[in-house]
């Protein structure tokens, strides 16, 4: 440390009153604190700003502080305990230098600390020499101007103090770094604050001893000066150590600063041996960088994605083989070329704007873009830097085409689902709704999917069928498909009969994730069945005297009556049919089945209906008959027996067999799978048709796809045939119609066709249709009407027969009465003649 003899100020004067002396003392202490805060804050602020302004401003400040403490630090002092002189400015400035060296070594490493030490020492020597030259200049000017006085004394330098202090300062700098690294390396569990305090405190004490021994050894000033330095520097060591610890621990932004510092594996004497290590490290770094560069280039050339680097002038500095391949070039042909000169079509496209935005904002940008000149889709990631931009891009053309195809397919499926007249739903294990199409929402009377999604549908199922519904859900999640007929009550109170077919819905790994069900509203069908049962019951009872086979049994099922028509079917006598003798008329292949069915019916009751063959005992003719039986009750509503009607259905059976042989496959499909669905283009040509459609129309895919069905219609009727399609395609209004058409193979069917229009994202128009076969429903209605008409005809016929017999009876009565009168008159005449003869 360099010292000049300065003015000593005592805090108290003999003639100063205590109050004023106390105020002056407080002011002195305040200035010392302000000086400490100014020095510390200046060092820390400049250090904190090093990423933006570098370390040069901090080095300049520290050089100035060193010179000030060497030349001005002793300009102010005060006595402590009347014997010890304290120079607060010198202590604050010198301790601040050691504080800064320790801070830079800790945070910036050996190179920065070494540069600081050399800079401070050299700047101290250079500034001292400059001041000495200035002093000589002042001396010359004084002689030339005959000016007497110490006008240049301010610039006078004591070179003994200068070089002594400089050597000690250099040793202090080196020792504080060595001691700090020694404590960090050897005592890793030592508290970090204690490491800082020991480092600063020890070196400040060393400086006090070295400085005083060098300047005052053998003089009376040694003892008092040494104690003064020890007191002042001990206080400075505590404050500077605490400040450095608080900054590193809480203000520097590194949460694990202490452990980070403790893990530094530097050599204790790295501050001295640094140059050699630095040179070795540079050589090794160059080798590693060369190797890494080679590996990186090899890796970039072998990756399947494009990698491009542009400088700030938009010229290629690097591109790998795949990037050049994407562009239809070679890497060598593009290096150094301007990107927008080589690819002018890209200017003002989204890719051009994205590159410029990344370069302007210096923020990474990721985007997908279609590059029309190459008809390709790319996924781009743009990484900017002050030296230009780096682009990493992947050709995702196939992926985007697949996504577009999937999206279009999903739109087709969604449109089909939404136009499907049957309910399509997905349920989880708890019976909670995951999805339901609009037709299903109408069935349960829900205003929207959001109103019911996530809610259990079990509450809608009527209590008699709820357990069966739960069992069906459990079976599906066990991997089984099933069918169930049940009754439900809608959200608005409407009751409906439903028939549902459910299957497990699995993910790509084959795991069952939900129940997928198709549910049909069969309320009308159930009502028709009920009406038919009632009608059939009424028909059987009203036609018990009609010219058809009639039989009656007791409640045990033993026959006690058959009519003449029944005997004609069987070719048996009345006595032969009594009891269970009637079974002998049944064809041997049907006998066991019919007898078992009848016995079961007698046990369970209800309605009995069966079809089987009779073999006539007289002529061996085979007759197909249909037997229906009902229970009969007495006046007290007790079971009395059974009455049945037997109809000859031989002709119908023959027709059914012919129909089955011609269209067995088609009927099987209609009865067991869903409705046909098809998609046409705007020219009414089939694009898509499901299996049900092919099977329903008994056509192959080659017969359907690319055609309109109008090819089978005469030329003059084709326009009318395609009229509905054109109306839906042009207006977008839904079309529904019932028509009777002839299926390939000759059968006429009544179908309900529903057609809707779909427009995809590209504006392509499609017609989507769903077909439902309602032939059976129509036939049932016609059959019911025929039964009613036949019944009315039988009643009229029987009434006419009764009227005819009554008329004949009246005529016979009249004849009989007339004959009696004539006989009586004749008897009277005979009597008269007898009397006359007697006379």
Helices and strands as residue ranges (DSSP letters): E 8-9, H 18-48, H 50-53, H 56-71, E 77-80, E 84-86, H 88-108, H 110-145, G 153-155, H 159-186, H 192-216, H 221-246, I 247-251, H 257-262, H 270-302, E 306-311, E 316-319, H 321-327, H 331-334, H 339-342, G 344-346, H 350-361, E 365-371, G 372-374, E 376-385, E 388-395, H 397-419, E 423-427, E 433-436, H 438-443, G 458-460, H 463-476, E 482-489, E 495-506, E 512-521, H 523-542, E 549-554, E 559-562, H 564-570, H 574-577, G 581-585, H 588-604, E 608-615, E 622-633, E 639-648, H 650-672, E 676-681, E 686-689, H 691-697, H 701-704, G 710-712, H 715-721, H 723-731, E 735-742, E 748-759, E 765-773, H 775-838
